Structures are given as structure tokens and as C-alpha cells.
């Protein structure tokens, strides 16, 4: 069951999920790093190094990401919503770079050949790390079911990446056991490609949020239909929909009877704004009322 958003808008829940990722990565680094150093496992040391970078990303989300919950102020009159996708973009870039690093290490292992001493403690450390990351993943997803934070979503994906890389390391360790050590770099190479792909996907999504990209035609159609369902609306034109952070902002001109009383027009405008703000992903809306029938609309096709 998803966790309810508290009265502070989700700041405390966001902090708890971020702390869980920080502590989870610390535990994983200690477990894998110690075993890797003791038995000369490059796979475990690489996975621990991967988690060290994840730790940096988690700390950035913890410190920086909470700013997205700050109220608008004189220096940020539209709020701090764009800080969250900026944080998620950083995490995505870290994931992609780590994936490339793992790919390089895998290719290096294929060329030079791995050098590892088998021990059941290596498998124990990897198994412990998988359980650790899975618990952090589930907790992060549980909190983010309500918060819908792109930064926490990026951390959750990174937890899955940690699980995949640990599984790849297990394959490598078992390869040593059965006298086929090349399984380590082969498995690592396949997983690294997945890690790079996920990092790029996170980056692409959050770049759209940062540059104010427009949503697809389906969302524009949903907004137009919601406006037209109001009985006083006679036409819709100059519709602009774009991302402001992770939510959509809508600007639109709506045609109504030009002879209606000003107070009635004001009530209609307020009702339309509330209707748009009630749509999924819409954060704010600005509706300008125009008298119908004067024929000056730039986007007559939307009327």
C-alpha cells in the first residue's frame, strides 16, 4: 500500500526515501568492498565502486531534491519544481557514465582475462547486497507511489541496476567455480548495456521537463475536450501546453458570449481554470476569455 503524503507536501517522505538510498548504498559498499579486497574479486570491487557513485547521487538527491518542495519566493516566483528533474537528470547521467565504465571493465576483462580467487563469502556478500538493494527499491517505490517524484523514480531504477550488476557478479564468481572465468566479463558487458540504456532514458525524460517541452497531441485533445464540455464555451484557440518542471502549464483563449455580464464571465473563467487544474499532470492553467464571433483567432482550426 502506498504511503500517504504528509501535511508538509511530501518533504519528509522524500527525505526518508533518500536516506534509505544513502544508507543502503553505504551497507552495500562495505559488504562488497570488504569481500572484493579480501579475495581479489574485480567484479565485486567494480560493483562496490558503482555503488560509491550511486551514494554520491543519493546524497545529491537528499540535499538538492528537497528544494523542489520549497514554496515560491521572490527569487523563484514560479516555485522550485524544476529542481527535481534537474536532480533526476544528474542521476541519469551518473547511471549512464557508470554503465559505460562497467562496459569498459567488461571488455578489459575479455581481453586480459579475469583474476579472482573463489570463496563462498563472495557469493554471500553479493546475496546480501541484492537483498539490501531490493528492500531499498521497494521502500522507495512505496513512498513514490504518492509523491511521483522523478528524482526518486531515478533512484529506484538505480536500485534495480545495482541488483542486475550484483547478479552479473554472481555469474562471474560461479564461472570461476566451474573454471570458466570469462562468464564474469560477458555477463558484466550485457548488464552494462542495460545500465547505459536506463541512464539515457532517465536523461531524455527529464531534459523534456527542464526545457519546457510540449506533451503529445493526446493531452492537448484531452484539455480541449474538457474546455468544450462547459456549456458556455463556444470555441477554443491559441492553446499552449508545456512542462513547467514535472507538471504541465496550460495557456488558452476561450470564446464565450460577448454580451454576458462581467461577473458571470469571471465565474466561468474560474470554473474553467479549476476544471483544467483537476486534470492529471496539470499544475496550473491560465484562461483568457474572448467574445465569440469577431474572427481574429490565430488558430481557427481549433475553434
C-alpha positions in Angstrom: 0.0 0.0 0.0 1.3 3.5 -0.9 2.3 5.8 1.9 0.0 8.9 2.4 1.6 12.3 1.6 2.0 14.1 4.9 1.0 17.7 5.7 4.4 19.1 4.6 3.6 18.2 1.0 5.8 15.1 1.0 9.2 16.7 2.0 9.6 14.3 5.0 8.7 11.2 2.9 11.1 12.3 0.2 13.8 12.7 2.8 13.2 9.2 4.3 13.3 7.6 0.8 16.6 9.5 0.0 18.1 8.5 3.4 17.2 4.8 2.7 19.1 5.0 -0.6 22.1 6.6 1.1 22.3 4.1 3.9 21.5 1.1 1.5 24.4 2.1 -0.7 26.8 2.5 2.3 25.9 -1.0 3.5 26.4 -2.4 0.0 29.8 -0.7 -0.4 31.1 -2.1 2.9 29.9 -5.7 2.2 31.1 -5.9 -1.4 34.3 -3.8 -0.9 35.5 -5.9 2.0 34.9 -9.2 0.2 36.4 -8.0 -3.0 39.6 -6.8 -1.3 39.9 -10.0 0.7 39.7 -12.3 -2.3 40.9 -10.1 -5.2 37.5 -10.0 -6.9 37.5 -7.3 -9.6 33.8 -7.9 -10.1 32.9 -7.1 -6.5 35.3 -4.1 -6.3 33.7 -2.7 -9.5 30.2 -3.2 -8.1 31.3 -1.5 -4.9 32.7 1.4 -6.9 29.4 1.5 -8.8 27.6 1.8 -5.5 30.0 4.6 -4.4 28.9 6.7 -7.3 25.3 5.8 -6.5 26.0 7.0 -3.0 27.0 10.4 -4.4 23.9 10.5 -6.5 21.7 9.6 -3.5 23.3 12.4 -1.4 22.7 14.9 -4.2 19.0 13.9 -4.3 18.8 14.1 -0.5 20.4 17.6 -0.3 19.2 19.1 -3.5 16.0 17.4 -4.3 14.2 18.5 -1.2 14.4 22.1 -2.5 11.6 21.2 -5.0 9.2 21.3 -2.1 10.0 24.9 -1.2 7.3 27.4 -1.7 7.6 30.2 -4.4 9.6 33.2 -3.2 10.9 36.5 -4.6 13.8 34.8 -6.5 11.7 31.8 -7.7 8.2 33.2 -8.3 7.0 30.0 -10.1 8.3 27.7 -7.4 11.2 25.2 -7.4 9.6 22.4 -9.4 12.4 22.3 -12.0 15.0 21.4 -9.3 13.6 17.9 -9.2 14.0 17.0 -12.9 17.5 18.6 -12.7 18.4 16.3 -9.9 17.0 13.3 -11.7 19.0 14.3 -14.8 22.1 14.2 -12.7 21.3 10.7 -11.5 20.6 9.6 -15.1 23.9 11.0 -16.3 25.7 9.2 -13.4 23.9 5.9 -14.3 24.9 6.2 -18.0 28.6 7.0 -17.1 28.7 4.1 -14.7 27.3 1.8 -17.4 30.0 2.9 -19.8 32.6 2.3 -17.1 31.3 -1.2 -16.5 31.3 -1.9 -20.2 34.9 -0.8 -20.4 35.8 -3.1 -17.5 34.0 -6.0 -19.1 35.8 -5.5 -22.4 39.1 -5.2 -20.5 38.3 -8.5 -18.7 37.6 -10.2 -22.0 41.0 -9.1 -23.4 43.2 -9.5 -20.3 41.3 -12.3 -18.6 39.9 -12.0 -15.0 42.0 -12.8 -11.9 39.8 -13.9 -9.0 40.0 -16.4 -6.1 36.8 -18.2 -5.5 35.2 -18.1 -2.0 31.7 -18.7 -0.7 32.0 -15.4 1.1 31.9 -13.6 -2.3 28.5 -15.2 -3.0 27.3 -14.3 0.5 28.3 -10.7 0.1 26.6 -10.5 -3.3 23.5 -12.1 -2.0 23.4 -9.7 1.0 23.8 -6.8 -1.4 20.9 -8.0 -3.6 18.6 -8.2 -0.6 19.7 -4.8 0.6 19.1 -3.1 -2.7 15.7 -4.9 -3.2 14.5 -3.6 0.2 15.6 -0.1 -0.6 14.0 -0.3 -4.0 10.6 -1.5 -2.6 10.7 1.2 0.1 11.5 3.9 -2.5 8.7 2.8 -4.8 6.2 2.6 -1.9 6.8 6.2 -1.0 7.0 7.4 -4.6 3.6 5.9 -5.5 2.1 9.0 -4.0 4.9 11.6 -4.5 5.5 10.8 -8.1 9.0 12.3 -7.9 11.2 11.9 -10.9 14.3 12.0 -8.7 13.1 9.1 -6.5 12.0 7.2 -9.6 15.6 7.6 -10.9 16.9 6.3 -7.6 14.5 3.3 -7.7 15.8 2.4 -11.2 19.3 2.7 -10.0 18.5 0.2 -7.2 17.4 -2.2 -9.9 20.6 -1.6 -11.8 22.5 -2.4 -8.6 20.6 -5.7 -8.4 21.4 -6.5 -12.0 25.1 -5.8 -11.6 25.3 -7.9 -8.5 23.6 -10.8 -10.4 26.2 -10.4 -13.1 28.9 -10.5 -10.5 27.4 -13.7 -9.1 27.5 -15.2 -12.6 31.2 -14.3 -12.8 32.0 -15.8 -9.4 30.2 -19.0 -10.4 32.2 -19.0 -13.6 35.4 -19.1 -11.6 33.9 -22.1 -9.6 33.3 -24.1 -12.8 36.6 -23.0 -14.4 35.0 -20.6 -16.9 36.0 -17.1 -15.6 35.1 -15.4 -18.8 31.5 -15.5 -17.7 32.3 -12.5 -15.5 33.1 -10.0 -18.2 30.5 -11.4 -20.6 27.7 -11.0 -18.0 29.0 -7.7 -17.0 29.0 -6.4 -20.6 25.4 -7.3 -21.1 24.3 -5.7 -17.9 26.3 -2.6 -18.6 24.4 -2.0 -21.8 21.1 -2.2 -19.9 22.5 0.3 -17.3 23.6 2.8 -20.1 20.1 2.5 -21.7 18.3 3.2 -18.5 20.5 6.2 -17.7 19.9 7.7 -21.2 16.1 7.1 -20.9 16.1 8.9 -17.5 18.0 11.8 -19.0 15.8 12.1 -22.1 12.7 12.3 -19.9 14.0 14.9 -17.6 15.5 17.1 -20.3 11.9 17.5 -21.7 10.8 18.6 -18.2 13.7 21.1 -18.0 13.3 22.7 -21.4 9.5 23.1 -21.2 8.7 20.6 -23.9 5.1 20.1 -25.0 3.2 16.9 -24.3 1.7 14.7 -27.1 -1.4 15.5 -29.1 -3.5 13.2 -26.8 -3.0 15.5 -23.8 -3.9 18.6 -25.9 -7.0 16.8 -27.1 -8.0 16.0 -23.5 -7.6 19.6 -22.4 -9.6 20.9 -25.4 -12.4 18.4 -24.7 -12.5 19.4 -21.1 -12.9 23.0 -22.0 -15.6 22.4 -24.6 -17.7 20.3 -22.2 -18.5 23.6 -20.4 -21.9 24.8 -21.8 -20.8 28.4 -22.0 -17.7 27.7 -24.2 -18.3 28.4 -27.9 -14.7 28.0 -29.1 -11.1 27.3 -28.1 -8.0 28.8 -29.7 -4.3 29.6 -29.0 -3.8 26.6 -26.8 -0.3 26.3 -25.4 0.6 23.3 -23.2 4.2 22.8 -21.8 6.1 21.3 -18.9 7.0 23.5 -16.0 9.1 21.1 -14.1 7.3 17.8 -13.9 3.8 19.3 -14.2 2.0 20.9 -17.2 1.1 24.5 -17.5 -1.8 25.5 -19.8 -2.4 28.8 -21.5 -5.5 29.1 -23.6 -8.1 31.6 -25.1 -11.7 30.5 -24.8 -14.6 32.1 -26.7 -17.8 32.9 -24.9 -20.9 35.1 -25.4 -19.5 38.7 -25.5 -22.7 40.1 -24.1 -22.7 38.2 -20.8 -22.3 40.2 -17.6 -18.7 40.6 -16.4 -19.3 38.8 -13.1 -20.7 35.8 -15.0 -17.7 35.8 -17.3 -15.4 35.8 -14.2 -17.2 32.8 -12.7 -16.9 30.9 -16.0 -13.2 31.7 -16.2 -12.7 30.4 -12.6 -14.6 27.2 -13.3 -12.6 26.5 -16.4 -9.3 27.1 -14.5 -10.5 24.7 -11.8 -11.5 22.1 -14.4 -8.1 22.2 -16.1 -6.2 22.0 -12.8 -8.2 18.9 -12.0 -6.8 17.1 -15.0 -3.9 14.6 -14.4 -0.4 16.2 -14.7 -1.8 19.8 -15.0 -0.2 22.0 -12.4 -1.6 25.4 -13.4 -3.8 27.0 -16.0 -4.3 30.5 -17.4 -7.6 31.1 -19.3 -8.3 34.2 -21.2 -12.0 34.8 -22.3 -12.7 36.3 -25.7 -16.1 37.4 -27.2 -17.1 34.9 -29.8 -17.7 35.8 -33.5 -15.2 38.6 -34.0 -13.0 36.4 -36.2 -9.4 37.3 -35.1 -8.3 33.9 -33.9 -4.8 32.7 -35.0 -5.7 29.0 -34.7 -9.1 28.9 -36.2 -8.8 25.1 -36.7 -9.1 24.6 -33.0 -12.4 26.5 -32.7 
